[in-house]
Amino acid sequence: MSAPDGSPVGAERSIGQLFASATTDLSALVHDEIALAKAQLKQDVKRGATSGGAFSLAGALLVFSLPMLDFALAYGIRTWTGWNLAVCFLLSFAANVLVAGLLALIGVVFAKKAKKGQGPQKVAASVKESASVLQNAKPHPRPELPDDRTPAAIEAAAHSSSEVVARSSS
């Protein structure tokens, strides 16, 4: 079995390997959060589009079908019942309003679902949770450095190497 970076589990890894592994994991986490946000926003947009489509259909039904459907339905009612033609036209109009009302109701239901969509809020909460976990993470204590690896020794070596570079360039 091996760790994500390919090193054997249980083997000591260098700080560079640990940092690379942590960076890779953090990058994957950010990419996953972005993918989640996109998926949830896409779902909310679909619901909104469905709502808009239902409202558009309701309006188109009232506008384009009223003349043809009113005449056909009114004359049909008159043929079946023998009622006055004006009453038959009123019943025809009422049927169209009923169908348009049902389509508008469907539009309202989908609009409410789109409004309730918590996509961005869910992602924000997830990102905050991830950030709080990372803030509470504490590094492991570092072992004592040998005398030749103390910050003073490293600084002295860096200073002497910079003097050599300065002398060689003049």
Disulfide bonds with the S-S distance in Angstrom:
none
